[in-house]
Amino acid sequence: MESQLIQTSPDILSGTPVFYGTRVPVQTLIDYLEAGDRLDDFLEDFPTVSRAQATAFLESLCCKSKYRP
């Protein structure tokens, strides 16, 4: 599965979903936010992830959760 947002490849972290063009797992952003950290904290710690990537990912999660039964 590849998009301009998330990428999975057996060659990158054994297929763990990462932000496109990085080796940063998307789960890391979720973990940061669940721990009460700010988006800016995550972006500072992982400068290869753009703000646009992070916000687009979060928006996609919000949209999906609205329509779950």
Phi and psi in degrees as GROMACS dihedral restraints (atoms count N, CA, C in turn):
[ dihedral_restraints ]
;  ai    aj    ak    al  type     phi  dphi    fc
    3     4     5     6     1  -141.3    20    10
    4     5     6     7     1   140.6    20    10
    6     7     8     9     1  -146.2    20    10
    7     8     9    10     1  -177.3    20    10
    9    10    11    12     1   -80.7    20    10
   10    11    12    13     1     1.2    20    10
   12    13    14    15     1  -109.5    20    10
   13    14    15    16     1   -52.2    20    10
   15    16    17    18     1  -126.7    20    10
   16    17    18    19     1   143.2    20    10
   18    19    20    21     1  -132.4    20    10
   19    20    21    22     1   140.0    20    10
   21    22    23    24     1  -128.8    20    10
   22    23    24    25     1   137.0    20    10
   24    25    26    27     1  -155.4    20    10
   25    26    27    28     1   138.2    20    10
   27    28    29    30     1   -60.8    20    10
   28    29    30    31     1   -20.4    20    10
   30    31    32    33     1   -84.2    20    10
   31    32    33    34     1   -11.6    20    10
   33    34    35    36     1  -118.0    20    10
   34    35    36    37     1   109.9    20    10
   36    37    38    39     1    49.8    20    10
   37    38    39    40     1    39.9    20    10
   39    40    41    42     1    56.0    20    10
   40    41    42    43     1    32.6    20    10
   42    43    44    45     1    91.2    20    10
   43    44    45    46     1     4.3    20    10
   45    46    47    48     1   -62.4    20    10
   46    47    48    49     1   133.0    20    10
   48    49    50    51     1   -61.1    20    10
   49    50    51    52     1   125.6    20    10
   51    52    53    54     1  -126.1    20    10
   52    53    54    55     1   161.0    20    10
   54    55    56    57     1   -64.9    20    10
   55    56    57    58     1   135.5    20    10
   57    58    59    60     1   -52.6    20    10
   58    59    60    61     1   131.3    20    10
   60    61    62    63     1    79.7    20    10
   61    62    63    64     1     7.7    20    10
   63    64    65    66     1  -130.4    20    10
   64    65    66    67     1  -179.8    20    10
   66    67    68    69     1  -117.5    20    10
   67    68    69    70     1    28.2    20    10
   69    70    71    72     1  -100.0    20    10
   70    71    72    73     1   113.4    20    10
   72    73    74    75     1   -62.7    20    10
   73    74    75    76     1   140.2    20    10
   75    76    77    78     1   -63.8    20    10
   76    77    78    79     1   -28.6    20    10
   78    79    80    81     1   -60.5    20    10
   79    80    81    82     1   -28.5    20    10
   81    82    83    84     1   -62.8    20    10
   82    83    84    85     1   -40.7    20    10
   84    85    86    87     1   -63.3    20    10
   85    86    87    88     1   -44.5    20    10
   87    88    89    90     1   -60.5    20    10
   88    89    90    91     1   -43.9    20    10
   90    91    92    93     1   -61.2    20    10
   91    92    93    94     1   -43.1    20    10
   93    94    95    96     1   -58.9    20    10
   94    95    96    97     1   -49.8    20    10
   96    97    98    99     1   -66.8    20    10
   97    98    99   100     1   -38.8    20    10
   99   100   101   102     1   -64.7    20    10
  100   101   102   103     1   -28.1    20    10
  102   103   104   105     1   -82.1    20    10
  103   104   105   106     1    -2.9    20    10
  105   106   107   108     1    92.8    20    10
  106   107   108   109     1     5.6    20    10
  108   109   110   111     1   -75.9    20    10
  109   110   111   112     1   157.7    20    10
  111   112   113   114     1   -87.9    20    10
  112   113   114   115     1   158.8    20    10
  114   115   116   117     1   -57.4    20    10
  115   116   117   118     1   -39.8    20    10
  117   118   119   120     1   -61.1    20    10
  118   119   120   121     1   -34.7    20    10
  120   121   122   123     1   -63.0    20    10
  121   122   123   124     1   -45.8    20    10
  123   124   125   126     1   -60.5    20    10
  124   125   126   127     1   -47.9    20    10
  126   127   128   129     1   -64.3    20    10
  127   128   129   130     1   -33.7    20    10
  129   130   131   132     1   -68.5    20    10
  130   131   132   133     1   -38.7    20    10
  132   133   134   135     1   -78.2    20    10
  133   134   135   136     1   -23.4    20    10
  135   136   137   138     1  -130.3    20    10
  136   137   138   139     1    74.1    20    10
  138   139   140   141     1   -66.7    20    10
  139   140   141   142     1   -11.6    20    10
  141   142   143   144     1   -76.9    20    10
  142   143   144   145     1   -13.8    20    10
  144   145   146   147     1   -94.6    20    10
  145   146   147   148     1   127.0    20    10
  147   148   149   150     1   -83.3    20    10
  148   149   150   151     1   157.6    20    10
  150   151   152   153     1   -59.2    20    10
  151   152   153   154     1   -39.3    20    10
  153   154   155   156     1   -61.9    20    10
  154   155   156   157     1   -41.4    20    10
  156   157   158   159     1   -63.3    20    10
  157   158   159   160     1   -46.8    20    10
  159   160   161   162     1   -63.9    20    10
  160   161   162   163     1   -45.7    20    10
  162   163   164   165     1   -69.3    20    10
  163   164   165   166     1   -36.9    20    10
  165   166   167   168     1   -63.9    20    10
  166   167   168   169     1   -39.5    20    10
  168   169   170   171     1   -63.2    20    10
  169   170   171   172     1   -46.5    20    10
  171   172   173   174     1   -63.4    20    10
  172   173   174   175     1   -39.9    20    10
  174   175   176   177     1   -63.9    20    10
  175   176   177   178     1   -37.4    20    10
  177   178   179   180     1   -66.7    20    10
  178   179   180   181     1   -34.9    20    10
  180   181   182   183     1   -66.2    20    10
  181   182   183   184     1   -41.7    20    10
  183   184   185   186     1   -63.1    20    10
  184   185   186   187     1   -42.7    20    10
  186   187   188   189     1   -65.1    20    10
  187   188   189   190     1   -40.7    20    10
  189   190   191   192     1   -66.9    20    10
  190   191   192   193     1   -39.8    20    10
  192   193   194   195     1   -70.4    20    10
  193   194   195   196     1   -26.8    20    10
  195   196   197   198     1   -66.6    20    10
  196   197   198   199     1   -27.3    20    10
  198   199   200   201     1  -107.5    20    10
  199   200   201   202     1     8.5    20    10
  201   202   203   204     1   -78.2    20    10
  202   203   204   205     1   140.0    20    10
